[in-house]
Amino acid sequence: MASTGTVTLGNLAGIASGAATTTATLTTTDPFSTSGGGAVPTTCPTIVSKGVTDVQTSFLRSYGLDDKPSGGVDVSIKDKLLTFQAQLAPATVDQLQDITSKPGYSAVNTFITGLQTTYLPVIRLAETCLREATQIDRLAYNQAKAKAEESNLRLKSILTPEQHLSYYDGWFPLIRPMSESALFGVFGAALFMLLLSILVFLRMTGVQIQLQIPEIMNMPDWLTLPPYASYYIYGGIAAGLIGTGVAYKFGYI
C-alpha cells in the first residue's frame, strides 16, 4: 500500500440503463506510522504517557482519529471512509454491481485490509490502555471502609456494652465472667428442664406417675386440685423462668 496518495475506483455503473459511469476516490495516505521515526506509541506505558502530555486534539490526530475542520482535507480514517462511502452510495449508482473487476479495486481493497490488520488493532490497544489507566482502584477504599465499620462497631460496644454482644457473649441473662454459683444455677435449671421433659414424655406415652401423701389424702373439697393441674403448674414454672430471664435481660430486675 502506498504511503501517500489517492486511488480512484472507476467505471461504476449507473442504476438506469445506458447511464454514464461514475467514479469514487479514496485517499490512501497512511493514517499514522507504526514503525521507524515518528511512529505512534504501541505499548501501554508509552500510550498513557502520551495521553497525559498531549492535548486531546493532538493525541487523536496522531492516531488518525481527529475530525477535519470545515473545508479541510480528509486526514482521519473516519473522514476518508465517509467521503468514499458518500461517492459510492448516491441514488444514481447501482448498489448491486460487482466492483471486483473495476479499475482501482485492488488498491482500495489493499488499503481497507491494511486498516483492519495494522491500524485498527493499534487504535484498539490505545483505547484499552487509556481505559485501564483511568479506572479507579477501589481496593484500598474497600479496605479502609471495612476498618472504619469495624472501629464503629467496637466504639458502640464500648459505649453501650449491654446492647452489643461480643463473640463470647450470648443471649442468656448471666453475668460474665460466669461465677461458680452461676454454674450451679445453670446446672440446676438444666436438670429441672430435663426431668420435666422426661415426665411430659412419659405422660404422652401413657405412663402416669402419682405421688400420694397419706396425711393429706383427706383434703377438703376446696383444696382438691382440678384434673391436669400438673400441666398448669409446669407451664407456670416455665413461664416464670422465661419471664425472669427477659426481665433481667432488659434491666427490670
Stockholm file with secondary structure:
# STOCKHOLM 1.0

chainA/1-253         MASTGTVTLGNLAGIASGAATTTATLTTTDPFSTSGGGAVPTTCPTIVSKGVTDVQTSFLRSYGLDDKPSGGVDVSIKDKLLTFQAQLAPATVDQLQDITSKPGYSAVNTFITGLQTTYLPVIRLAETCLREATQIDRLAYNQAKAKAEESNLRLKSILTPEQHLSYYDGWFPLIRPMSESALFGVFGAALFMLLLSILVFLRMTGVQIQLQIPEIMNMPDWLTLPPYASYYIYGGIAAGLIGTGVAYKFGYI
#=GR chainA/1-253 SS CCSSCEEEEEEECBSSTTCCCEEEEEECCCSSCSSSTTCCCCSHHHHHHHHHHSCHHHHHHHTTCCCCCTTCCCCSHHHHHHHHHHHHCCTTBCTTSCCTTSTTHHHHHHHHHHIIIIIHHHHHHHHHHHHHHHSCCCHHHHHHHHHHHHHHHHHHHHHCGGGCCCTTCCSSCCCSSCCHHHHHHHHHHHHHHHHHHHHHHHHHTTCCCCCCCGGGTTCCGGGCCCTTHHHHHHHHHHHHHHHHHHHHHTTCC
#=GC SS_cons         CCSSCEEEEEEECBSSTTCCCEEEEEECCCSSCSSSTTCCCCSHHHHHHHHHHSCHHHHHHHTTCCCCCTTCCCCSHHHHHHHHHHHHCCTTBCTTSCCTTSTTHHHHHHHHHHIIIIIHHHHHHHHHHHHHHHSCCCHHHHHHHHHHHHHHHHHHHHHCGGGCCCTTCCSSCCCSSCCHHHHHHHHHHHHHHHHHHHHHHHHHTTCCCCCCCGGGTTCCGGGCCCTTHHHHHHHHHHHHHHHHHHHHHTTCC
//
